[in-house]
Amino acid sequence: MAPAGSGDVLSGLAGSLVAAGLSAWDAGSVGAYLHGLAGRFAADGAPVGAHDVADAIRRAWRDVYLD
């Protein structure tokens, strides 16, 4: 994903995971996975912006956590 601001969303997500107690390695791995999943949810076949990805993170988290 390459829309402007997408890296900011990813780094904020990974930083939040580190702050929640994950190691840097785990936070980077989990953050990258959730970021990609959120991007797929947000896209729904169309181009997306970083704000769309950020809005879809909650759905991605629930999808992973509840499965």
mmCIF file as gemmi writes it, N, C-alpha and C atoms, coordinates in Angstrom:
data_model
loop_
_atom_site.group_PDB
_atom_site.id
_atom_site.type_symbol
_atom_site.label_atom_id
_atom_site.label_alt_id
_atom_site.label_comp_id
_atom_site.label_asym_id
_atom_site.label_entity_id
_atom_site.label_seq_id
_atom_site.pdbx_PDB_ins_code
_atom_site.Cartn_x
_atom_site.Cartn_y
_atom_site.Cartn_z
_atom_site.occupancy
_atom_site.B_iso_or_equiv
_atom_site.pdbx_formal_charge
_atom_site.auth_seq_id
_atom_site.auth_asym_id
_atom_site.pdbx_PDB_model_num
ATOM 1 N N . MET Axp A 1 ? 0.844 -1.166 0 1 0 ? 1 A 1
ATOM 2 C CA . MET Axp A 1 ? 0 0 0 1 0 ? 1 A 1
ATOM 3 C C . MET Axp A 1 ? 0.894 1.235 0 1 0 ? 1 A 1
ATOM 4 N N . ALA Axp A 2 ? 0.564 2.162 -0.861 1 0 ? 2 A 1
ATOM 5 C CA . ALA Axp A 2 ? 1.424 3.317 -1.004 1 0 ? 2 A 1
ATOM 6 C C . ALA Axp A 2 ? 0.741 4.675 -0.939 1 0 ? 2 A 1
ATOM 7 N N . PRO Axp A 3 ? -0.501 4.781 -0.486 1 0 ? 3 A 1
ATOM 8 C CA . PRO Axp A 3 ? -1.076 6.125 -0.424 1 0 ? 3 A 1
ATOM 9 C C . PRO Axp A 3 ? -0.355 6.986 0.607 1 0 ? 3 A 1
ATOM 10 N N . ALA Axp A 4 ? -0.336 8.268 0.361 1 0 ? 4 A 1
ATOM 11 C CA . ALA Axp A 4 ? 0.315 9.187 1.298 1 0 ? 4 A 1
ATOM 12 C C . ALA Axp A 4 ? -0.295 9.023 2.686 1 0 ? 4 A 1
ATOM 13 N N . GLY Axp A 5 ? 0.556 8.885 3.674 1 0 ? 5 A 1
ATOM 14 C CA . GLY Axp A 5 ? 0.107 8.747 5.052 1 0 ? 5 A 1
ATOM 15 C C . GLY Axp A 5 ? -0.059 7.31 5.508 1 0 ? 5 A 1
ATOM 16 N N . SER Axp A 6 ? 0.015 6.361 4.577 1 0 ? 6 A 1
ATOM 17 C CA . SER Axp A 6 ? -0.159 4.959 4.941 1 0 ? 6 A 1
ATOM 18 C C . SER Axp A 6 ? 0.942 4.478 5.886 1 0 ? 6 A 1
ATOM 19 N N . GLY Axp A 7 ? 2.152 4.938 5.661 1 0 ? 7 A 1
ATOM 20 C CA . GLY Axp A 7 ? 3.256 4.591 6.559 1 0 ? 7 A 1
ATOM 21 C C . GLY Axp A 7 ? 3.063 5.168 7.944 1 0 ? 7 A 1
ATOM 22 N N . ASP Axp A 8 ? 2.447 6.329 8.014 1 0 ? 8 A 1
ATOM 23 C CA . ASP Axp A 8 ? 2.142 6.928 9.315 1 0 ? 8 A 1
ATOM 24 C C . ASP Axp A 8 ? 1.135 6.072 10.079 1 0 ? 8 A 1
ATOM 25 N N . VAL Axp A 9 ? 0.171 5.544 9.365 1 0 ? 9 A 1
ATOM 26 C CA . VAL Axp A 9 ? -0.819 4.661 9.998 1 0 ? 9 A 1
ATOM 27 C C . VAL Axp A 9 ? -0.12 3.405 10.52 1 0 ? 9 A 1
ATOM 28 N N . LEU Axp A 10 ? 0.747 2.827 9.709 1 0 ? 10 A 1
ATOM 29 C CA . LEU Axp A 10 ? 1.481 1.627 10.109 1 0 ? 10 A 1
ATOM 30 C C . LEU Axp A 10 ? 2.375 1.898 11.31 1 0 ? 10 A 1
ATOM 31 N N . SER Axp A 11 ? 3.119 2.984 11.288 1 0 ? 11 A 1
ATOM 32 C CA . SER Axp A 11 ? 4.024 3.266 12.41 1 0 ? 11 A 1
ATOM 33 C C . SER Axp A 11 ? 3.25 3.581 13.687 1 0 ? 11 A 1
ATOM 34 N N . GLY Axp A 12 ? 2.116 4.246 13.56 1 0 ? 12 A 1
ATOM 35 C CA . GLY Axp A 12 ? 1.286 4.506 14.731 1 0 ? 12 A 1
ATOM 36 C C . GLY Axp A 12 ? 0.716 3.225 15.311 1 0 ? 12 A 1
ATOM 37 N N . LEU Axp A 13 ? 0.315 2.314 14.453 1 0 ? 13 A 1
ATOM 38 C CA . LEU Axp A 13 ? -0.209 1.033 14.896 1 0 ? 13 A 1
ATOM 39 C C . LEU Axp A 13 ? 0.88 0.227 15.591 1 0 ? 13 A 1
ATOM 40 N N . ALA Axp A 14 ? 2.05 0.145 14.985 1 0 ? 14 A 1
ATOM 41 C CA . ALA Axp A 14 ? 3.157 -0.603 15.602 1 0 ? 14 A 1
ATOM 42 C C . ALA Axp A 14 ? 3.585 0.04 16.921 1 0 ? 14 A 1
ATOM 43 N N . GLY Axp A 15 ? 3.64 1.355 16.958 1 0 ? 15 A 1
ATOM 44 C CA . GLY Axp A 15 ? 3.986 2.043 18.205 1 0 ? 15 A 1
ATOM 45 C C . GLY Axp A 15 ? 2.976 1.784 19.304 1 0 ? 15 A 1
ATOM 46 N N . SER Axp A 16 ? 1.719 1.727 18.947 1 0 ? 16 A 1
ATOM 47 C CA . SER Axp A 16 ? 0.672 1.422 19.924 1 0 ? 16 A 1
ATOM 48 C C . SER Axp A 16 ? 0.823 0.01 20.465 1 0 ? 16 A 1
ATOM 49 N N . LEU Axp A 17 ? 1.196 -0.913 19.595 1 0 ? 17 A 1
ATOM 50 C CA . LEU Axp A 17 ? 1.39 -2.292 20.03 1 0 ? 17 A 1
ATOM 51 C C . LEU Axp A 17 ? 2.598 -2.432 20.952 1 0 ? 17 A 1
ATOM 52 N N . VAL Axp A 18 ? 3.661 -1.669 20.678 1 0 ? 18 A 1
ATOM 53 C CA . VAL Axp A 18 ? 4.821 -1.659 21.587 1 0 ? 18 A 1
ATOM 54 C C . VAL Axp A 18 ? 4.406 -1.092 22.934 1 0 ? 18 A 1
ATOM 55 N N . ALA Axp A 19 ? 3.65 -0.011 22.906 1 0 ? 19 A 1
ATOM 56 C CA . ALA Axp A 19 ? 3.193 0.604 24.154 1 0 ? 19 A 1
ATOM 57 C C . ALA Axp A 19 ? 2.284 -0.332 24.945 1 0 ? 19 A 1
ATOM 58 N N . ALA Axp A 20 ? 1.603 -1.237 24.246 1 0 ? 20 A 1
ATOM 59 C CA . ALA Axp A 20 ? 0.724 -2.204 24.905 1 0 ? 20 A 1
ATOM 60 C C . ALA Axp A 20 ? 1.5 -3.388 25.475 1 0 ? 20 A 1
ATOM 61 N N . GLY Axp A 21 ? 2.806 -3.45 25.193 1 0 ? 21 A 1
ATOM 62 C CA . GLY Axp A 21 ? 3.633 -4.488 25.799 1 0 ? 21 A 1
ATOM 63 C C . GLY Axp A 21 ? 4.253 -5.499 24.858 1 0 ? 21 A 1
ATOM 64 N N . LEU Axp A 22 ? 3.979 -5.415 23.557 1 0 ? 22 A 1
ATOM 65 C CA . LEU Axp A 22 ? 4.601 -6.345 22.621 1 0 ? 22 A 1
ATOM 66 C C . LEU Axp A 22 ? 6.051 -5.957 22.388 1 0 ? 22 A 1
ATOM 67 N N . SER Axp A 23 ? 6.869 -6.946 22.052 1 0 ? 23 A 1
ATOM 68 C CA . SER Axp A 23 ? 8.246 -6.646 21.675 1 0 ? 23 A 1
ATOM 69 C C . SER Axp A 23 ? 8.222 -5.884 20.349 1 0 ? 23 A 1
ATOM 70 N N . ALA Axp A 24 ? 9.309 -5.219 20.045 1 0 ? 24 A 1
ATOM 71 C CA . ALA Axp A 24 ? 9.377 -4.469 18.788 1 0 ? 24 A 1
ATOM 72 C C . ALA Axp A 24 ? 9.18 -5.401 17.592 1 0 ? 24 A 1
ATOM 73 N N . TRP Axp A 25 ? 9.765 -6.583 17.651 1 0 ? 25 A 1
ATOM 74 C CA . TRP Axp A 25 ? 9.63 -7.551 16.558 1 0 ? 25 A 1
ATOM 75 C C . TRP Axp A 25 ? 8.173 -7.966 16.379 1 0 ? 25 A 1
ATOM 76 N N . ASP Axp A 26 ? 7.517 -8.342 17.483 1 0 ? 26 A 1
ATOM 77 C CA . ASP Axp A 26 ? 6.123 -8.766 17.4 1 0 ? 26 A 1
ATOM 78 C C . ASP Axp A 26 ? 5.206 -7.619 16.977 1 0 ? 26 A 1
ATOM 79 N N . ALA Axp A 27 ? 5.464 -6.434 17.505 1 0 ? 27 A 1
ATOM 80 C CA . ALA Axp A 27 ? 4.641 -5.274 17.147 1 0 ? 27 A 1
ATOM 81 C C . ALA Axp A 27 ? 4.768 -4.963 15.66 1 0 ? 27 A 1
ATOM 82 N N . GLY Axp A 28 ? 5.968 -5.065 15.126 1 0 ? 28 A 1
ATOM 83 C CA . GLY Axp A 28 ? 6.164 -4.828 13.693 1 0 ? 28 A 1
ATOM 84 C C . GLY Axp A 28 ? 5.456 -5.868 12.844 1 0 ? 28 A 1
ATOM 85 N N . SER Axp A 29 ? 5.552 -7.125 13.268 1 0 ? 29 A 1
ATOM 86 C CA . SER Axp A 29 ? 4.914 -8.212 12.527 1 0 ? 29 A 1
ATOM 87 C C . SER Axp A 29 ? 3.394 -8.112 12.58 1 0 ? 29 A 1
ATOM 88 N N . VAL Axp A 30 ? 2.864 -7.963 13.774 1 0 ? 30 A 1
ATOM 89 C CA . VAL Axp A 30 ? 1.416 -7.87 13.939 1 0 ? 30 A 1
ATOM 90 C C . VAL Axp A 30 ? 0.891 -6.602 13.277 1 0 ? 30 A 1
ATOM 91 N N . GLY Axp A 31 ? 1.617 -5.498 13.462 1 0 ? 31 A 1
ATOM 92 C CA . GLY Axp A 31 ? 1.205 -4.238 12.857 1 0 ? 31 A 1
ATOM 93 C C . GLY Axp A 31 ? 1.15 -4.321 11.343 1 0 ? 31 A 1
ATOM 94 N N . ALA Axp A 32 ? 2.155 -4.937 10.74 1 0 ? 32 A 1
ATOM 95 C CA . ALA Axp A 32 ? 2.173 -5.07 9.276 1 0 ? 32 A 1
ATOM 96 C C . ALA Axp A 32 ? 1.017 -5.938 8.793 1 0 ? 32 A 1
ATOM 97 N N . TYR Axp A 33 ? 0.744 -7.017 9.512 1 0 ? 33 A 1
ATOM 98 C CA . TYR Axp A 33 ? -0.365 -7.886 9.116 1 0 ? 33 A 1
ATOM 99 C C . TYR Axp A 33 ? -1.699 -7.153 9.22 1 0 ? 33 A 1
ATOM 100 N N . LEU Axp A 34 ? -1.94 -6.518 10.369 1 0 ? 34 A 1
ATOM 101 C CA . LEU Axp A 34 ? -3.201 -5.801 10.558 1 0 ? 34 A 1
ATOM 102 C C . LEU Axp A 34 ? -3.355 -4.656 9.56 1 0 ? 34 A 1
ATOM 103 N N . HIS Axp A 35 ? -2.268 -3.975 9.276 1 0 ? 35 A 1
ATOM 104 C CA . HIS Axp A 35 ? -2.274 -2.869 8.318 1 0 ? 35 A 1
ATOM 105 C C . HIS Axp A 35 ? -2.677 -3.369 6.931 1 0 ? 35 A 1
ATOM 106 N N . GLY Axp A 36 ? -2.096 -4.488 6.514 1 0 ? 36 A 1
ATOM 107 C CA . GLY Axp A 36 ? -2.439 -5.055 5.217 1 0 ? 36 A 1
ATOM 108 C C . GLY Axp A 36 ? -3.883 -5.524 5.158 1 0 ? 36 A 1
ATOM 109 N N . LEU Axp A 37 ? -4.327 -6.168 6.236 1 0 ? 37 A 1
ATOM 110 C CA . LEU Axp A 37 ? -5.71 -6.64 6.295 1 0 ? 37 A 1
ATOM 111 C C . LEU Axp A 37 ? -6.68 -5.461 6.274 1 0 ? 37 A 1
ATOM 112 N N . ALA Axp A 38 ? -6.371 -4.43 7.017 1 0 ? 38 A 1
ATOM 113 C CA . ALA Axp A 38 ? -7.215 -3.228 7.021 1 0 ? 38 A 1
ATOM 114 C C . ALA Axp A 38 ? -7.258 -2.607 5.63 1 0 ? 38 A 1
ATOM 115 N N . GLY Axp A 39 ? -6.133 -2.62 4.937 1 0 ? 39 A 1
ATOM 116 C CA . GLY Axp A 39 ? -6.105 -2.101 3.575 1 0 ? 39 A 1
ATOM 117 C C . GLY Axp A 39 ? -7.004 -2.881 2.639 1 0 ? 39 A 1
ATOM 118 N N . ARG Axp A 40 ? -7.007 -4.189 2.785 1 0 ? 40 A 1
ATOM 119 C CA . ARG Axp A 40 ? -7.901 -5.01 1.951 1 0 ? 40 A 1
ATOM 120 C C . ARG Axp A 40 ? -9.355 -4.732 2.283 1 0 ? 40 A 1
ATOM 121 N N . PHE Axp A 41 ? -9.67 -4.611 3.569 1 0 ? 41 A 1
ATOM 122 C CA . PHE Axp A 41 ? -11.048 -4.304 3.96 1 0 ? 41 A 1
ATOM 123 C C . PHE Axp A 41 ? -11.463 -2.934 3.431 1 0 ? 41 A 1
ATOM 124 N N . ALA Axp A 42 ? -10.573 -1.965 3.537 1 0 ? 42 A 1
ATOM 125 C CA . ALA Axp A 42 ? -10.897 -0.594 3.123 1 0 ? 42 A 1
ATOM 126 C C . ALA Axp A 42 ? -11.048 -0.485 1.613 1 0 ? 42 A 1
ATOM 127 N N . ALA Axp A 43 ? -10.234 -1.221 0.872 1 0 ? 43 A 1
ATOM 128 C CA . ALA Axp A 43 ? -10.209 -1.073 -0.583 1 0 ? 43 A 1
ATOM 129 C C . ALA Axp A 43 ? -11.503 -1.546 -1.229 1 0 ? 43 A 1
ATOM 130 N N . ASP Axp A 44 ? -11.927 -2.714 -0.894 1 0 ? 44 A 1
ATOM 131 C CA . ASP Axp A 44 ? -13.141 -3.27 -1.488 1 0 ? 44 A 1
ATOM 132 C C . ASP Axp A 44 ? -13.137 -3.09 -3.003 1 0 ? 44 A 1
ATOM 133 N N . GLY Axp A 45 ? -11.956 -3.28 -3.604 1 0 ? 45 A 1
ATOM 134 C CA . GLY Axp A 45 ? -11.836 -3.19 -5.053 1 0 ? 45 A 1
ATOM 135 C C . GLY Axp A 45 ? -11.574 -1.801 -5.604 1 0 ? 45 A 1
ATOM 136 N N . ALA Axp A 46 ? -11.423 -0.814 -4.748 1 0 ? 46 A 1
ATOM 137 C CA . ALA Axp A 46 ? -11.213 0.565 -5.215 1 0 ? 46 A 1
ATOM 138 C C . ALA Axp A 46 ? -9.96 1.149 -4.553 1 0 ? 46 A 1
ATOM 139 N N . PRO Axp A 47 ? -9.416 2.225 -5.106 1 0 ? 47 A 1
ATOM 140 C CA . PRO Axp A 47 ? -8.276 2.881 -4.461 1 0 ? 47 A 1
ATOM 141 C C . PRO Axp A 47 ? -8.656 3.384 -3.064 1 0 ? 47 A 1
ATOM 142 N N . VAL Axp A 48 ? -7.68 3.405 -2.173 1 0 ? 48 A 1
ATOM 143 C CA . VAL Axp A 48 ? -7.949 3.843 -0.803 1 0 ? 48 A 1
ATOM 144 C C . VAL Axp A 48 ? -6.97 4.926 -0.391 1 0 ? 48 A 1
ATOM 145 N N . GLY Axp A 49 ? -7.364 5.696 0.6 1 0 ? 49 A 1
ATOM 146 C CA . GLY Axp A 49 ? -6.484 6.675 1.224 1 0 ? 49 A 1
ATOM 147 C C . GLY Axp A 49 ? -6.08 6.172 2.6 1 0 ? 49 A 1
ATOM 148 N N . ALA Axp A 50 ? -5.104 6.823 3.185 1 0 ? 50 A 1
ATOM 149 C CA . ALA Axp A 50 ? -4.615 6.415 4.504 1 0 ? 50 A 1
ATOM 150 C C . ALA Axp A 50 ? -5.716 6.469 5.55 1 0 ? 50 A 1
ATOM 151 N N . HIS Axp A 51 ? -6.601 7.448 5.449 1 0 ? 51 A 1
ATOM 152 C CA . HIS Axp A 51 ? -7.687 7.546 6.424 1 0 ? 51 A 1
ATOM 153 C C . HIS Axp A 51 ? -8.641 6.357 6.318 1 0 ? 51 A 1
ATOM 154 N N . ASP Axp A 52 ? -8.794 5.819 5.114 1 0 ? 52 A 1
ATOM 155 C CA . ASP Axp A 52 ? -9.636 4.639 4.939 1 0 ? 52 A 1
ATOM 156 C C . ASP Axp A 52 ? -9.018 3.425 5.637 1 0 ? 52 A 1
ATOM 157 N N . VAL Axp A 53 ? -7.699 3.308 5.511 1 0 ? 53 A 1
ATOM 158 C CA . VAL Axp A 53 ? -6.988 2.215 6.167 1 0 ? 53 A 1
ATOM 159 C C . VAL Axp A 53 ? -7.095 2.358 7.684 1 0 ? 53 A 1
ATOM 160 N N . ALA Axp A 54 ? -6.878 3.563 8.183 1 0 ? 54 A 1
ATOM 161 C CA . ALA Axp A 54 ? -6.972 3.801 9.626 1 0 ? 54 A 1
ATOM 162 C C . ALA Axp A 54 ? -8.364 3.461 10.14 1 0 ? 54 A 1
ATOM 163 N N . ASP Axp A 55 ? -9.379 3.806 9.389 1 0 ? 55 A 1
ATOM 164 C CA . ASP Axp A 55 ? -10.749 3.518 9.803 1 0 ? 55 A 1
ATOM 165 C C . ASP Axp A 55 ? -11.049 2.017 9.807 1 0 ? 55 A 1
ATOM 166 N N . ALA Axp A 56 ? -10.341 1.251 8.995 1 0 ? 56 A 1
ATOM 167 C CA . ALA Axp A 56 ? -10.597 -0.191 8.889 1 0 ? 56 A 1
ATOM 168 C C . ALA Axp A 56 ? -9.781 -1.026 9.869 1 0 ? 56 A 1
ATOM 169 N N . ILE Axp A 57 ? -8.877 -0.403 10.629 1 0 ? 57 A 1
ATOM 170 C CA . ILE Axp A 57 ? -8.041 -1.172 11.56 1 0 ? 57 A 1
ATOM 171 C C . ILE Axp A 57 ? -8.895 -1.862 12.622 1 0 ? 57 A 1
ATOM 172 N N . ARG Axp A 58 ? -9.894 -1.206 13.127 1 0 ? 58 A 1
ATOM 173 C CA . ARG Axp A 58 ? -10.761 -1.823 14.137 1 0 ? 58 A 1
ATOM 174 C C . ARG Axp A 58 ? -11.402 -3.097 13.579 1 0 ? 58 A 1
ATOM 175 N N . ARG Axp A 59 ? -11.867 -3.041 12.346 1 0 ? 59 A 1
ATOM 176 C CA . ARG Axp A 59 ? -12.476 -4.234 11.732 1 0 ? 59 A 1
ATOM 177 C C . ARG Axp A 59 ? -11.442 -5.345 11.577 1 0 ? 59 A 1
ATOM 178 N N . ALA Axp A 60 ? -10.219 -4.989 11.169 1 0 ? 60 A 1
ATOM 179 C CA . ALA Axp A 60 ? -9.159 -5.984 11.014 1 0 ? 60 A 1
ATOM 180 C C . ALA Axp A 60 ? -8.819 -6.612 12.362 1 0 ? 60 A 1
ATOM 181 N N . TRP Axp A 61 ? -8.717 -5.798 13.403 1 0 ? 61 A 1
ATOM 182 C CA . TRP Axp A 61 ? -8.406 -6.304 14.739 1 0 ? 61 A 1
ATOM 183 C C . TRP Axp A 61 ? -9.487 -7.294 15.185 1 0 ? 61 A 1
ATOM 184 N N . ARG Axp A 62 ? -10.74 -6.937 14.993 1 0 ? 62 A 1
ATOM 185 C CA . ARG Axp A 62 ? -11.835 -7.826 15.383 1 0 ? 62 A 1
ATOM 186 C C . ARG Axp A 62 ? -11.814 -9.116 14.583 1 0 ? 62 A 1
ATOM 187 N N . ASP Axp A 63 ? -11.499 -9.009 13.297 1 0 ? 63 A 1
ATOM 188 C CA . ASP Axp A 63 ? -11.448 -10.193 12.449 1 0 ? 63 A 1
ATOM 189 C C . ASP Axp A 63 ? -10.394 -11.177 12.938 1 0 ? 63 A 1
ATOM 190 N N . VAL Axp A 64 ? -9.239 -10.673 13.353 1 0 ? 64 A 1
ATOM 191 C CA . VAL Axp A 64 ? -8.165 -11.522 13.841 1 0 ? 64 A 1
ATOM 192 C C . VAL Axp A 64 ? -8.455 -12.017 15.253 1 0 ? 64 A 1
ATOM 193 N N . TYR Axp A 65 ? -8.909 -11.126 16.09 1 0 ? 65 A 1
ATOM 194 C CA . TYR Axp A 65 ? -9.104 -11.443 17.504 1 0 ? 65 A 1
ATOM 195 C C . TYR Axp A 65 ? -10.257 -12.41 17.731 1 0 ? 65 A 1
ATOM 196 N N . LEU Axp A 66 ? -11.317 -12.279 16.986 1 0 ? 66 A 1
ATOM 197 C CA . LEU Axp A 66 ? -12.499 -13.103 17.215 1 0 ? 66 A 1
ATOM 198 C C . LEU Axp A 66 ? -12.468 -14.435 16.476 1 0 ? 66 A 1
ATOM 199 N N . ASP Axp A 67 ? -11.502 -14.617 15.57 1 0 ? 67 A 1
ATOM 200 C CA . ASP Axp A 67 ? -11.435 -15.896 14.847 1 0 ? 67 A 1
ATOM 201 C C . ASP Axp A 67 ? -10.703 -16.949 15.617 1 0 ? 67 A 1
